[in-house]
Amino acid sequence: MKNKKGYFKKVEGKWKLSLLGREAMAGLGFALPFLIGFFGIFLPMVIKSISYSFSNMEVESTGYVLTPAARGGFEHYIRALTIDPDFNRMLLTAIVDMITKVPLVLIFSFFMANLLNQKFHGRAVARSILFFPVILTSGVVLGLESSDLLLTTLSPEAISGTDFSTIMNVSKLLLKYTDLPSGAINFLASAVNGIYNIIIASGVQILIFLAGLQSISPSLYEASSMEGATAWESFWKITFPMISPLILVNSVYTIIDAFTSETNDIMKDIKNTIFGEVKYGFGSAMAWIYFICIGVILLVVGGIISRHVFYNDEQR
């Protein structure tokens, strides 16, 4: 007898793992490190962080003591939102920076992925060069960049005048040769000035888009060319719909990356409040307000983009 729907089958009077059971055990083995880390390390810390945000901590010689915070435990949340002069400003700045940065990163990474998907000599080298900044800024180089060591190698004149002159030159060119509104011109000028940060933040997204482009069957483009479709029509009718699920993935990744960047002022403030000023309750409340804002933004963006995502029958 064999139980096809179960994880065990009976062979010669003995119960053994079926193929489905062996696959389930293999999957559990791969997921076991994550489960141990999540339930053994991450989840207890999350629960402690929640309890800290509703409590006042008093450090004693034998450890620490938590006492309930005032105003029903919401004292730290109210203080962060209504009393602290910097938190709301930094939160708004982080959201505005995310709104301006995410579209630029997605457009740049999608454009570069399309270029790197073409056949040309040195394609592997070009792909490595575009991903190289991600590796460099992941550790020691990022620490050097945020310190004064790199700034001391530049002249004061170059540091003070480069950003402003770049923005003014780009703005003048756009005003002279285009009819774009001033808001769009300022946006494009600031994007040109921040191209270094855009390239650094686009490495992973380029790889994801590139993998998606390479998974599109060439037969679709062959059929479209036989029907007389232009390259522009093939892009909007084939490439863009087929790559739309990865636009959702990269949007979520880029939003989280923008909010959790090491250069984010609000992240620095939360870290300094908890570990520098030893205000675990207030810092935890700030972190949870920040987390809730990120979650709401992800739900809104994910809900909007997912309505326009195309899934063909083979992918469902």
Rosetta blueprint (number, residue, H / E / L):
1 M L
2 K L
3 N L
4 K L
5 K L
6 G L
7 Y L
8 F E
9 K E
10 K E
11 V E
12 E L
13 G L
14 K E
15 W E
16 K E
17 L E
18 S L
19 L H
20 L H
21 G H
22 R H
23 E H
24 A H
25 M H
26 A H
27 G H
28 L H
29 G H
30 F H
31 A H
32 L H
33 P H
34 F H
35 L H
36 I H
37 G H
38 F H
39 F H
40 G H
41 I H
42 F H
43 L H
44 P H
45 M H
46 V H
47 I H
48 K H
49 S H
50 I H
51 S H
52 Y H
53 S H
54 F L
55 S E
56 N E
57 M E
58 E E
59 V E
60 E E
61 S L
62 T L
63 G E
64 Y E
65 V E
66 L E
67 T E
68 P E
69 A L
70 A L
71 R H
72 G H
73 G H
74 F L
75 E H
76 H H
77 Y H
78 I H
79 R H
80 A H
81 L H
82 T H
83 I H
84 D L
85 P L
86 D L
87 F H
88 N H
89 R H
90 M H
91 L H
92 L H
93 T H
94 A H
95 I H
96 V H
97 D H
98 M H
99 I H
100 T H
101 K H
102 V H
103 P H
104 L H
105 V H
106 L H
107 I H
108 F H
109 S H
110 F H
111 F H
112 M H
113 A H
114 N H
115 L H
116 L H
117 N L
118 Q L
119 K L
120 F L
121 H L
122 G L
123 R H
124 A H
125 V H
126 A H
127 R H
128 S H
129 I H
130 L H
131 F H
132 F H
133 P H
134 V H
135 I H
136 L H
137 T L
138 S L
139 G L
140 V H
141 V H
142 L H
143 G H
144 L H
145 E H
146 S H
147 S L
148 D L
149 L L
150 L L
151 L H
152 T H
153 T H
154 L L
155 S L
156 P H
157 E H
158 A H
159 I H
160 S H
161 G H
162 T H
163 D H
164 F H
165 S H
166 T H
167 I H
168 M H
169 N H
170 V H
171 S H
172 K H
173 L H
174 L H
175 L H
176 K H
177 Y H
178 T L
179 D L
180 L L
181 P L
182 S H
183 G H
184 A H
185 I H
186 N H
187 F H
188 L H
189 A H
190 S H
191 A H
192 V H
193 N H
194 G L
195 I H
196 Y H
197 N H
198 I H
199 I H
200 I H
201 A L
202 S L
203 G H
204 V H
205 Q H
206 I H
207 L H
208 I H
209 F H
210 L H
211 A H
212 G H
213 L H
214 Q H
215 S L
216 I L
217 S L
218 P H
219 S H
220 L H
221 Y H
222 E H
223 A H
224 S H
225 S H
226 M H
227 E L
228 G L
229 A L
230 T L
231 A H
232 W H
233 E H
234 S H
235 F H
236 W H
237 K H
238 I H
239 T H
240 F H
241 P H
242 M H
243 I H
244 S H
245 P H
246 L H
247 I H
248 L H
249 V H
250 N H
251 S H
252 V H
253 Y H
254 T H
255 I H
256 I H
257 D H
258 A H
259 F H
260 T L
261 S L
262 E L
263 T L
264 N L
265 D H
266 I H
267 M H
268 K H
269 D H
270 I H
271 K H
272 N H
273 T H
274 I H
275 F H
276 G H
277 E L
278 V L
279 K L
280 Y H
281 G H
282 F H
283 G H
284 S H
285 A H
286 M H
287 A H
288 W H
289 I H
290 Y H
291 F H
292 I H
293 C H
294 I H
295 G H
296 V H
297 I H
298 L H
299 L H
300 V H
301 V H
302 G H
303 G H
304 I H
305 I H
306 S H
307 R L
308 H L
309 V L
310 F L
311 Y L
312 N L
313 D L
314 E L
315 Q L
316 R L
